[in-house]
Amino acid sequence: MRSLALWILLLLTLHTAPLALGRTPAQHANDPTPAAVSAPQSLQPQAGTPDAAAPVAPPQTSEQKVTAYTLPPDLYRKARDLGRFHARFAWIDFFYGIFVLWVILSWRFGPQFRDWAQSVSRNRFVQAAIFAPLLILTMAILGLPSDIYENSVERKYGLSIQSWGSWFWDWTKGQLLGILLGIILVSILYAVIRNSPRRWWFYFWLVSLPIVVILVFIQPLIVDPMFHKFEPLQQKDPALTASLETMVQRAGVDIPPERMFWMGAGEKTTELNAYVTGIGASKRIVVWDTTIAKMNTPQIVLVAGHETGHYVLNHIWKGLLFAAAFLFVLFYLGFRTIGWLLRRFGAAWGIRGVDEWASLPALLLLISIYSFIANPVQSAVSRYFEHQADQYGLEVTHGLIPDSSQVAAQAFQILGEVDLSDPTPSPVTVFMFYSHPTIPDRIRFSLTYAPWDKGEQPEFVK
């Protein structure tokens, strides 16, 4: 359950967050970075019913030959159980969020906060600076049971090793960021609504576009360092940096060693990841310390090739365009239905009209529903981008590392084992929530994609 401003941030940065190696779409509660495409700390909602025929095998080391995604019996059971939890929780979290908004509307928190804000000042921005934090904190506190439960399960399965004190501090920092952003966005939204009652959705959409770009730019510079430690990768692992530099030069991408970073994830999680983030001067490749500890240099180069593919294939800018189109439809639907909703329930909720602060929970209720309904489209676009990046990683590393197909399969096998990726997730869960292809599919593709063996030209790297 996200706070108001983090939820708005999700809308505004939809499909513009870091494009990570192996994540799927839900988000840790205390991570301020949305992950509709995926972000450094996203969860892995994977589910399905137990399958007696699912592959079971001894644990594989980083050097063993991989022919398919397999897990030893103990990890298989844990991955299946965790997958079922993530599948259920994705639905539970949505309906719990709707319940929280219903409580806020039914108990008239919005009108109370509106009255307090208006009693303090006639200045609209001052009112927003009072109303938005009150609503954000109310949503955050009511959403805490969901967040705590989610993190408890992550701790139970050994994926989260973060202390509760550290977790709550990250949660607090997330709320503070949310309050700051929420004040700005709520002020803009209601200024637009009051000045253009019939076209506010369009003008707010226009305003949101540069905000999206600014957020994507500043995220790695300001936001990410608030939650994790970053150091130049060249200082931590010069040999790995040199190998990555060779790959990047082949790709023709301007990511010098100064923009390759080591991230200290190991103090909070056992999961593995690497990702690209930022645009322009903030563009960079980030490799988690846990990934460096579990994978060898060729495997990490393959992973970085995948991440480089996101830049070469313009996935961040394509994601921005997709986000713009998605927000256009989302805001329009909110505009078309908020009037009906307030005519039907506004009096009971104490809301006098769309143009007053108290209408915000009702608008969030509508947009939450529409966004959830559209989740399969968002997930499908993300999976397509990630599949293209997998293909690019194989192509750009072909000839640079021995047997890149096998190296890729090994990397995905390690990722699945450590992150407890479900070997047989439900197709419905994949359709609804998966931002990446499943690990079995990624290994299968890695082992079968070899146009050079047939005398054919690769699609992306000639």
C-alpha positions, 0 to 999 in steps of 0.5 A: 500500500503506497502513500498518496505521493508515492502513488502519484509518483508511480503514475508519473514515472510509469515505465520510466524507472530503472530497467532491472535484470530479473525483477517483476512488478510489485514494489517494496513498501519502503522503496520510493522508486516505482517499478512499473517496468521495474526498479532496483528493489522490486518484488517477484510476484510469482505464482501457480499451483504445485506441479509434480512434474516440475524440474527438480535437480541438484544445486547448480554452481556458476560453472555447471552446464545449464540445460533448463531452469531446475531447483533442488527440492528444498528450493523448489518448495520455497520458490513455489510457496513464495510464488503463491504468496506473491500472486495472492498478495498482488491482488490483496494489496490492490483490494486493501488499497481500495479499502483504505481509500473507501475508509478515508472517504466514508469517514470523511478524512478529506473534508476534515483535512480540507477544513483544517487547511482552509482555517489556517490560510486562504493561500492555496499553496499553504492549504496544499502544504497542510492537506497533502501531508495529512492525507499522505500520512493517513494513507501511509499509516492505514497501509502499514499492515500490508507493508509490514506483512509483505516485508515479514514474508520476505524476511521469512524466506531470507530475501530481506535481511534488513532490520526493522529499524532500518526498514522503518527508517527507509519507510519514513524517508519514503514518506518525507519524499512523498510529502514533498512531491505530493504538495507540489503535485496536488497544488498543480492539480487543483490549480488546473482543475479550478482554472479549467474545469473541462480540460484540467485532465489534459493540462495536468497531463501536459504538466506531468510530462516534464515532471516525469523527465526531471524525476527520471534524471534526478532519481540516481543523483538524489533519491537512490543514494538516500536508500543505498550506498553507491561507489565507483565500480572501478574502485571496487572491482577494476577487472570487472570494470575493464571487461564492462568497458570493452562490452560498452565500447562494442555497443557504442554507448557512452557509459564510461567507467565513471558512470558504472557503480557498485551498490551496497544492497547486501546489508538489506537483501540477499537478492541479485540485480543490476540495472540501468537508470537515468538519462543524459548526464545521470545515465549509469549502470549499477551492479549490486554487490550481491550480484558480484558475490554470486556471479563470475565476470563473464556472467556479470558482463552478460548481465551488463550487456542486457542492461546496455541493451535498454539504452541502445534500444531506446527503452527508456525513451520508449517507456516515457512515450508509453507512460505519456500515452498511458497517463493521457488515457488514465487522466481522461477516464478520471475526468469522465467518471469523477463527476458521476462518482461525486454526484452519486456519493459526494454528499455522503462523503462530504465532498462539495465538488471536483475542484476542492481538496477533499475530492482527491481520495475519490479521484485516486480511487478511480485512477487506482482501479483503471490503473490496475485494470490496465496492468496486463498492458503495462506488464506486456510492454515491459516483458517485451522490452526485457526480452529484447534486452535479453536478445541484445545481451546475447548479441553484444557479448557473442565473441567477447565471452566464450559460449555467451548462450551458456553463460546467460543460462548460468546467470539466469539460473543463479538469479532464479536460485538466489531470488527464489523464482517460481519455475512454473508460475501461473499464466494468469499471474504472468499475464497480470503482473510479470514485468519480465519473462519467466526465468525458464523462458529466459534460459530457454531463449538463451540456449536456443537463440544463435543466428550466427550458427545458421549463418544469419545476421543478428537483429541488433548487433551486426 
